Amino acid sequence: MFRELNKVYTNGTLVDAELLTDDQAGHCISICEEFSEDGSDSKNNFGICVLDCSTSQFNLSAFEDDVCRTKLETLMRQLRPKEVLFTKVIRLPHQCGIFVDDADSFAPLQGTLSVSTTRLLKSVLPAACLWTSLRDVEGFGYDVTLQELKTLYPADDDENMDDDAILSESVPESIRSMVDCKNAITALGSMIWYVGTLFVCEGSIR
């Protein structure tokens, strides 16, 4: 007797009401970190994309943190995510999507998590939190994410876009307001890719 797999869920993407065991939000958080310009681990910029699949709540943010990652720690303690999404590859600054093998030859670095950030997350995240790392062929970089948004939210026929506008007004304001924050858009791109992959997997195995 064979059983057919017909749904794919992870800790942070659980939406089936029959499988939800409590009323707490099931946050899935995508993190994109950029090191200091001198390549040190003293001050870093973060892009954070937060998604609660069970309630469809969404948040996108970017901030510069101190050496102790105070803002990041506060955010994680408040949200208590069930899944953290990050990339384990090294990216050239301002060129998301271009990958290198020799990480020590480039600074600042963008995409991966620093040692200090990893230690912090391990100390504050719930024990049941799922760590999901993306490979170099997974996720969307900044430019690709913008193209995906243009596909997901095409401009209306009667919309007159300004010459300086990167995204049309059909894109939610919460995203358009962050278009210049490459870390935030890259974090969003990883989330779009990840959730889209899960839906594709579910559809292909039914």
N, C-alpha and C positions, 0 to 999 in steps of 0.2 A: 504494500500500500504506500503510495507516495502522496506527500502533502505539497501543495503549491504555495509558494511565497507570493503574497499579493500586496504587501505594504512595506515601506521602508521608513523607519523612524529613528531618530537619535534623541539623546537627552533633551536637547534644546529645540527640537522641531516636532515634538509630540503634539498632535492636534486632535486625536481621537478621544472623544469624551469618555468612552468606556475604559480607556487606559489611564486617564488622569486621576491621580490618587489624592490630590489635595487642591486647595484653592490658590496656592501660590503660583505666581507667574513663572513660566518656563523660559527664562531669558537665554537666548543664544547671542553671544557677543563676539564680534569680529574686531581684532586689534591690529593696527598698523603703527609701528614705531619707527621714528627717525632719530638717529643719534645726533649729538651736538656737532657743530660744524668742524670742530677740531678733532672729531673722531673719538672723543672721550665719552665716558659713561656717566657724566656728571649732570647733564640736563638734556632731556629728550622731549620731542614732540610726539603726541599720540593722536591717532585718528580712531574713533570708536563708533562702531555701528551696532546698535542694540535692537534685537527683534524678539518679540514674544509671539510665537506662532499661534498660541492658544487664544490670544485676544486680538491679534493683528496690530498690537502697539509697536511703534517704530520710532527710533531716535538716532540722530546722526550728530556727532560732535567732534571737535578738535581742540586740543589745549596743549600748552607747554607746561611741563611738570618740573619739580625740583629734584634734587639728587635722591631724596627719600621716596619719590613717587607718591607724594601725599594725596594728590587729587585722584590718581588712579586707584590707590588703596581705598579711599573713601567711596568711590564709585562702585568698586567691586564688593565692598562690605554692604553697601545699600542694596545692590541688585541681587547679590548671591546667585550668579548665573549657573545654569545647569550644563552649559556647553560654551567653550571658548575656542574660537576659530582664529588661526594665525598661519602665516607662511614661514617655512623654515629655510627659505632660500635668501640669498643676499642680492639686493638690487642696487644698481647705480643710482645716485641721487638724481631726482627729477627725471628719471627714465624708467619708470615702472614698466616691467615687461621685458627689460633687457637684463639678462642674468650673467653672472661671472662665477668662476670657480675659485679664484684666489681672493677670499674675503679680506685678507690682511692688507691687500694692496689698495683698498678703496675706503675713503671716509668722506663724508658721513655715509652711513648705511641706511637703507630703508627697507622695511618689510618684515624682517625677522625680529625676534624678541631678544633684547640684551640679557646678559647674565643676571644683572640686578633686577630687571623686570620679571624674569622667570622665577627667581627666588621669592620675590614678593608675592607673585600670584600663587605659588605653591604654598605659601604660608597663610594666605587669606581666603583662597577659594574653598568652597565646600568639598569634602572628600569625594563626594559622588559626582563632582563636576567632570565632564568629559573634555579632554584636550584633543582637538582636531587640528592637525597640521597639514598644510597643503604643500604639494610638491611644486617644482618649477614650472610644470605644464598645467597647473591648476590655478583657478582664480583669475580675476581680471585686473590688469594694471589700470592706471589712471585714464589713459587715452581710450582703451578698449571699453572701460566702464562708461565713459561719455557716449560712445557709440551705442552701447547696449541701452542706455537711457533714451537715446533718440529713437531707438527701435520700439522700446516699450511705451514711450510717450511721444508719438509723432505729432508734429505741429499741425494745428488746424489749417484748413485751406485758406481761411480768411485772416490768419494771423500774420501780422507784419513784424517780423523779428528785427530788432536793432542790429546794427553791424557788429556791435560788441557782445551781443548775446551768444552764449555758448549753447545753452539749452532753451528750448521753447517754453512758453508759459504753461503748457500742458503738464510739464514736470512739476511735482509738488514743490511748493516754496521752500519747505524744509531741506530739500536737496539742492535746489537752485542757489540758495543762500550760502551753500558750502562748496560751490564749484571751484573756488580758488584754493581750497584746502586739500592738497593732494593726498595727504594721509587719510583724511576722512573719506574721500571719494574712492581711494584704493580699498579701504576697509569695507565700504559699501559694495565694491566690485567683487570682493571675495564672498560676501554674503549672498549677492545675487547669483553668482556661479554655484555656490554650495547648495542653496535651496533649490535652484533650477535643476541641479544634478539629481537631487533626491526625487523630485517629481518625475524626471525622465526615467529614473530607475523603477519607480513605482509603476509607471505606465507601460514599461517594456516587459515587466515580468508578470503582468496580469494575464 
